[in-house]
């Protein structure tokens, strides 16, 4: 479960950055990812909690875990790709597609 502190709002009504809770063990990794361009704290939290809690040997394992591998169809002389397999973690897949 992702726990985030309440958003701080400026007087104009714009929402500021959502900060991870201070007692969160993944707060350091979330903060480091959020420093990268294009990755906010909510996306960084999803990446840390859903994928980076376990080691992966290569990028193919990450794609397979997220369900972003191609789904092949072969029948007789027909060989086609049917798009991504969608067999992995749906929350991680959604956020990785958004990040791309």
Secondary structure, 3 states (H helix, E strand, C coil): CCCECCCCECCCCCECCCCECCCCCCHHHHHHHHCCCCCCHHHHHHHHHHCCCCCCCCHHHHHHHHCCCEEEEEECCEEEEEEECCCCCHHHHHHHHHHC
